[in-house]
Amino acid sequence: MVTALITHADCLKHETPEGHPERVARLEHVLHALEDLELRRVTAPLAAEDDVLRVHPAAYLADMRRALPQHGIVQIDGDTFLSPGSLDAAFRGAGAVVRAVDIVLGGEAGNAFAAIRPPGHHAETDTAMGFCLFGNAALAAKYALDHHGLSRVAVVDFDVHHGNGTQDLLWDEKRALLVTSQQVPLWPGTGRTDETGAHDNILNVPLPPESGGAQMRGEYEAKVFPRLRAFAPELIIISAGFDAHRDDPLAELNWEIEDFAWLTEQLCALAAEICGGRVVSTLEGGYDLKALSESARAHVQELMKAARDE
Ligand SMILES: [Zn+2]
Protein backbone atom coordinates (compact mmCIF):
# COMPACT_ATOMS: atom_id res chain seq x y z
CA MET A 1 0.00 0.00 0.00
CA VAL A 2 0.98 3.62 -0.44
CA THR A 3 0.84 6.73 1.71
CA ALA A 4 -1.36 9.56 0.45
CA LEU A 5 -0.25 13.19 0.72
CA ILE A 6 -3.21 15.54 0.64
CA THR A 7 -2.79 19.28 0.31
CA HIS A 8 -3.90 22.34 -1.66
CA ALA A 9 -2.26 25.61 -2.73
CA ASP A 10 -5.14 27.48 -1.06
CA CYS A 11 -3.55 26.56 2.29
CA LEU A 12 -0.79 29.05 1.36
CA LYS A 13 -3.38 31.85 0.99
CA HIS A 14 -3.98 32.18 4.74
CA GLU A 15 -1.73 35.10 5.65
CA THR A 16 -0.64 36.29 9.09
CA PRO A 17 1.16 39.51 10.14
CA GLU A 18 4.92 39.87 9.65
CA GLY A 19 6.76 38.01 12.42
CA HIS A 20 3.84 35.68 13.25
CA PRO A 21 5.11 32.12 13.83
CA GLU A 22 2.25 30.42 11.91
CA ARG A 23 3.32 31.64 8.48
CA VAL A 24 3.03 30.60 4.84
CA ALA A 25 6.68 29.48 4.77
CA ARG A 26 5.89 26.63 7.19
CA LEU A 27 3.83 24.70 4.68
CA GLU A 28 6.16 25.62 1.81
CA HIS A 29 9.06 24.08 3.73
CA VAL A 30 7.09 20.96 4.66
CA LEU A 31 5.99 20.39 1.05
CA HIS A 32 9.53 20.96 -0.21
CA ALA A 33 10.85 18.37 2.26
CA LEU A 34 8.35 15.81 0.92
CA GLU A 35 8.97 16.56 -2.75
CA ASP A 36 11.16 13.55 -3.59
CA LEU A 37 9.12 10.95 -1.68
CA GLU A 38 6.99 8.42 -3.54
CA LEU A 39 3.60 9.43 -2.25
CA ARG A 40 0.17 9.31 -3.77
CA ARG A 41 -0.49 13.03 -4.23
CA VAL A 42 -4.09 14.10 -3.77
CA THR A 43 -5.62 17.56 -4.19
CA ALA A 44 -7.71 18.54 -1.19
CA PRO A 45 -11.34 19.43 -1.96
CA LEU A 46 -13.17 22.22 -0.15
CA ALA A 47 -14.95 20.65 2.81
CA ALA A 48 -18.72 20.45 2.57
CA GLU A 49 -20.34 22.86 4.99
CA ASP A 50 -22.14 19.93 6.67
CA ASP A 51 -18.78 18.36 7.53
CA VAL A 52 -17.66 21.53 9.31
CA LEU A 53 -21.06 21.81 11.02
CA ARG A 54 -20.44 18.45 12.73
CA VAL A 55 -18.15 20.30 15.14
CA HIS A 56 -18.89 24.03 14.80
CA PRO A 57 -22.31 25.76 14.92
CA ALA A 58 -23.64 27.65 11.87
CA ALA A 59 -23.36 30.91 13.83
CA TYR A 60 -19.59 30.38 14.12
CA LEU A 61 -19.26 29.99 10.36
CA ALA A 62 -21.41 33.09 9.84
CA ASP A 63 -19.19 35.06 12.27
CA MET A 64 -16.08 34.00 10.39
CA ARG A 65 -17.55 34.96 7.02
CA ARG A 66 -18.60 38.32 8.43
CA ALA A 67 -15.11 38.92 9.85
CA LEU A 68 -13.27 37.89 6.66
CA PRO A 69 -11.51 40.97 5.26
CA GLN A 70 -11.58 41.93 1.56
CA HIS A 71 -7.94 43.00 1.87
CA GLY A 72 -5.38 43.22 4.64
CA ILE A 73 -5.37 41.16 7.82
CA VAL A 74 -7.78 41.32 10.77
CA GLN A 75 -7.30 39.98 14.29
CA ILE A 76 -10.05 37.72 15.70
CA ASP A 77 -8.30 36.48 18.87
CA GLY A 78 -5.09 37.19 20.83
CA ASP A 79 -2.95 35.44 18.22
CA THR A 80 -5.39 34.37 15.47
CA PHE A 81 -5.87 36.35 12.27
CA LEU A 82 -7.91 36.30 9.07
CA SER A 83 -6.74 37.37 5.62
CA PRO A 84 -8.87 37.28 2.44
CA GLY A 85 -7.74 33.70 1.71
CA SER A 86 -8.14 32.31 5.24
CA LEU A 87 -11.52 30.64 4.87
CA ASP A 88 -10.53 28.99 1.59
CA ALA A 89 -7.45 27.65 3.40
CA ALA A 90 -9.56 26.45 6.35
CA PHE A 91 -12.13 24.76 4.08
CA ARG A 92 -9.29 23.07 2.13
CA GLY A 93 -7.74 21.92 5.43
CA ALA A 94 -11.02 20.42 6.59
CA GLY A 95 -11.59 18.98 3.10
CA ALA A 96 -8.11 17.42 3.22
CA VAL A 97 -8.76 15.49 6.44
CA VAL A 98 -12.20 14.37 5.25
CA ARG A 99 -10.71 13.14 1.97
CA ALA A 100 -7.91 11.45 3.92
CA VAL A 101 -10.50 9.53 5.93
CA ASP A 102 -12.28 8.49 2.71
CA ILE A 103 -9.04 7.33 1.11
CA VAL A 104 -7.83 5.33 4.10
CA LEU A 105 -11.19 3.76 4.97
CA GLY A 106 -11.80 3.05 1.28
CA GLY A 107 -8.52 1.16 1.05
CA GLU A 108 -7.09 3.48 -1.63
CA ALA A 109 -4.03 4.13 0.55
CA GLY A 110 -2.63 2.48 3.66
CA ASN A 111 -2.44 5.79 5.52
CA ALA A 112 -2.48 9.51 4.74
CA PHE A 113 -0.89 12.81 5.73
CA ALA A 114 -2.82 16.08 5.33
CA ALA A 115 -0.24 18.85 4.84
CA ILE A 116 -2.41 21.84 5.67
CA ARG A 117 -2.60 25.15 7.46
CA PRO A 118 -3.99 26.87 9.42
CA PRO A 119 -3.69 24.16 12.09
CA GLY A 120 -6.81 23.04 13.96
CA HIS A 121 -6.43 21.60 17.44
CA HIS A 122 -6.98 24.83 19.42
CA ALA A 123 -10.27 25.78 17.70
CA GLU A 124 -13.11 25.25 20.17
CA THR A 125 -16.79 24.80 19.32
CA ASP A 126 -17.48 28.49 18.76
CA THR A 127 -14.07 30.07 19.35
CA ALA A 128 -11.13 30.44 16.97
CA MET A 129 -7.89 30.51 18.95
CA GLY A 130 -4.21 29.70 18.90
CA PHE A 131 -3.77 30.17 15.10
CA CYS A 132 -6.64 27.66 14.51
CA LEU A 133 -9.98 28.14 12.71
CA PHE A 134 -11.58 24.70 12.25
CA GLY A 135 -11.01 21.68 14.51
CA ASN A 136 -9.72 19.40 11.77
CA ALA A 137 -8.81 16.34 13.83
CA ALA A 138 -12.14 16.26 15.67
CA LEU A 139 -13.98 16.98 12.43
CA ALA A 140 -12.25 14.00 10.81
CA ALA A 141 -13.13 11.78 13.77
CA LYS A 142 -16.80 12.81 13.66
CA TYR A 143 -16.87 12.26 9.89
CA ALA A 144 -15.45 8.75 10.27
CA LEU A 145 -18.04 7.96 12.96
CA ASP A 146 -21.13 9.59 11.42
CA HIS A 147 -20.51 9.28 7.69
CA HIS A 148 -18.58 6.00 7.54
CA GLY A 149 -20.39 4.44 10.49
CA LEU A 150 -17.33 3.53 12.54
CA SER A 151 -17.93 2.72 16.21
CA ARG A 152 -14.60 3.83 17.71
CA VAL A 153 -12.02 6.38 16.54
CA ALA A 154 -8.92 7.49 18.46
CA VAL A 155 -7.19 10.85 18.10
CA VAL A 156 -3.56 11.09 19.24
CA ASP A 157 -2.23 14.65 19.56
CA PHE A 158 1.53 15.00 20.09
CA ASP A 159 1.76 18.74 19.38
CA VAL A 160 3.65 20.42 22.25
CA HIS A 161 0.57 22.50 23.10
CA HIS A 162 -2.57 21.03 24.63
CA GLY A 163 -5.22 20.10 22.07
CA ASN A 164 -7.85 22.08 23.99
CA GLY A 165 -9.99 22.52 20.89
CA THR A 166 -10.08 18.84 20.03
CA GLN A 167 -10.78 18.16 23.70
CA ASP A 168 -13.70 20.60 23.66
CA LEU A 169 -15.13 19.17 20.42
CA LEU A 170 -14.85 15.53 21.56
CA TRP A 171 -15.61 16.03 25.28
CA ASP A 172 -19.06 14.41 25.02
CA GLU A 173 -18.23 11.94 22.24
CA LYS A 174 -18.02 8.50 23.79
CA ARG A 175 -17.21 6.89 20.43
CA ALA A 176 -13.93 8.83 20.39
CA LEU A 177 -10.85 8.50 22.58
CA LEU A 178 -8.58 11.56 22.62
CA VAL A 179 -5.03 11.12 23.88
CA THR A 180 -3.09 14.36 24.02
CA SER A 181 0.46 14.90 25.31
CA GLN A 182 1.72 18.42 25.92
CA GLN A 183 4.17 20.54 27.81
CA VAL A 184 2.62 21.68 31.12
CA PRO A 185 2.84 24.46 32.10
CA LEU A 186 2.48 26.13 28.72
CA TRP A 187 -0.17 28.07 26.78
CA PRO A 188 -3.20 27.48 26.67
CA GLY A 189 -2.94 26.40 30.33
CA THR A 190 -5.14 23.30 30.12
CA GLY A 191 -4.27 19.63 29.64
CA ARG A 192 -4.07 18.37 33.20
CA THR A 193 -4.66 14.71 34.06
CA ASP A 194 -8.02 15.44 35.72
CA GLU A 195 -9.51 16.57 32.38
CA THR A 196 -10.95 13.22 31.33
CA GLY A 197 -14.04 13.97 29.23
CA ALA A 198 -17.73 13.26 29.88
CA HIS A 199 -17.26 9.52 29.36
CA ASP A 200 -13.68 9.06 30.57
CA ASN A 201 -12.83 9.37 26.88
CA ILE A 202 -9.90 11.78 27.18
CA LEU A 203 -6.39 11.03 28.41
CA ASN A 204 -4.14 14.00 29.06
CA VAL A 205 -0.41 13.34 29.33
CA PRO A 206 1.44 16.40 30.70
CA LEU A 207 5.20 16.58 30.12
CA PRO A 208 7.39 18.97 32.15
CA PRO A 209 9.46 21.72 30.49
CA GLU A 210 13.00 20.63 29.58
CA SER A 211 12.03 16.97 29.55
CA GLY A 212 13.13 15.09 26.46
CA GLY A 213 12.38 12.19 24.18
CA ALA A 214 13.20 9.53 26.78
CA GLN A 215 10.52 10.78 29.15
CA MET A 216 8.01 11.04 26.30
CA ARG A 217 8.72 7.45 25.23
CA GLY A 218 8.26 6.22 28.80
CA GLU A 219 4.92 8.01 29.18
CA TYR A 220 3.60 6.71 25.86
CA GLU A 221 4.68 3.15 26.67
CA ALA A 222 3.23 3.24 30.19
CA LYS A 223 -0.03 5.12 29.56
CA VAL A 224 -0.88 5.81 25.94
CA PHE A 225 -0.28 2.56 24.09
CA PRO A 226 -2.12 0.38 26.66
CA ARG A 227 -5.05 2.81 26.60
CA LEU A 228 -5.21 2.74 22.80
CA ARG A 229 -5.00 -1.06 22.77
CA ALA A 230 -7.85 -1.32 25.30
CA PHE A 231 -10.04 1.10 23.31
CA ALA A 232 -9.38 -0.79 20.06
CA PRO A 233 -10.16 2.04 17.61
CA GLU A 234 -11.05 1.28 13.99
CA LEU A 235 -9.06 4.35 12.86
CA ILE A 236 -6.28 6.41 14.44
CA ILE A 237 -6.11 10.13 13.66
CA ILE A 238 -2.85 11.89 14.54
CA SER A 239 -2.64 15.60 15.32
CA ALA A 240 0.96 15.91 14.20
CA GLY A 241 2.56 19.03 15.62
CA PHE A 242 6.33 19.22 15.52
CA ASP A 243 6.84 22.00 18.06
CA ALA A 244 8.11 19.62 20.75
CA HIS A 245 11.40 19.68 18.80
CA ARG A 246 14.29 21.10 20.83
CA ASP A 247 14.80 23.96 18.33
CA ASP A 248 11.19 25.15 18.39
CA PRO A 249 10.89 28.76 19.62
CA LEU A 250 7.48 28.37 21.31
CA ALA A 251 8.14 25.58 23.83
CA GLU A 252 10.76 23.84 25.95
CA LEU A 253 10.52 20.14 25.22
CA ASN A 254 13.67 18.65 23.78
CA TRP A 255 12.49 16.05 21.29
CA GLU A 256 14.74 15.11 18.40
CA ILE A 257 13.72 14.08 14.89
CA GLU A 258 14.30 10.46 16.00
CA ASP A 259 11.67 10.88 18.69
CA PHE A 260 9.01 11.91 16.16
CA ALA A 261 10.05 8.96 13.98
CA TRP A 262 9.89 6.55 16.93
CA LEU A 263 6.46 7.77 18.01
CA THR A 264 5.10 7.53 14.46
CA GLU A 265 6.53 4.03 14.05
CA GLN A 266 4.98 2.92 17.35
CA LEU A 267 1.56 4.39 16.49
CA CYS A 268 1.65 2.75 13.05
CA ALA A 269 2.64 -0.61 14.60
CA LEU A 270 -0.25 -0.31 17.01
CA ALA A 271 -2.59 0.58 14.14
CA ALA A 272 -1.36 -2.48 12.22
CA GLU A 273 -2.18 -4.60 15.25
CA ILE A 274 -5.66 -3.23 15.97
CA CYS A 275 -7.14 -1.44 12.95
CA GLY A 276 -5.55 -2.70 9.76
CA GLY A 277 -2.92 0.06 9.87
CA ARG A 278 -5.49 2.78 9.23
CA VAL A 279 -3.91 6.11 10.18
CA VAL A 280 -4.80 9.64 9.11
CA SER A 281 -2.31 12.30 10.19
CA THR A 282 -2.86 16.05 10.00
CA LEU A 283 -0.31 18.83 10.39
CA GLU A 284 -0.67 21.01 13.49
CA GLY A 285 2.18 23.18 14.86
CA GLY A 286 5.96 23.42 14.43
CA TYR A 287 7.59 26.83 14.12
CA ASP A 288 11.30 26.34 13.45
CA LEU A 289 11.27 25.86 9.69
CA LYS A 290 14.20 23.42 9.57
CA ALA A 291 13.07 21.35 12.57
CA LEU A 292 9.49 21.36 11.28
CA SER A 293 10.30 20.24 7.75
CA GLU A 294 12.83 17.58 8.79
CA SER A 295 10.55 16.20 11.50
CA ALA A 296 7.55 16.14 9.15
CA ARG A 297 9.66 14.29 6.58
CA ALA A 298 10.69 11.69 9.17
CA HIS A 299 7.03 11.33 10.21
CA VAL A 300 5.89 10.76 6.63
CA GLN A 301 8.74 8.33 5.95
CA GLU A 302 7.55 6.22 8.89
CA LEU A 303 3.99 6.33 7.54
CA MET A 304 5.37 5.14 4.19
CA LYS A 305 7.29 2.26 5.79
CA ALA A 306 4.17 1.16 7.63
CA ALA A 307 1.98 1.38 4.51
CA ARG A 308 4.50 -0.66 2.49
CA ASP A 309 4.32 -3.45 5.05
CA GLU A 310 0.55 -3.78 4.80
ZN1 LIG B 1 1.64 23.65 19.05
Boltz pocket constraint, residues with backbone or C-beta under 6 A from the ligand:
constraints:
  - pocket:
      binder: B
      contacts: [[A, 159], [A, 160], [A, 161], [A, 241], [A, 243], [A, 284], [A, 285], [A, 286]]
      max_distance: 6.0
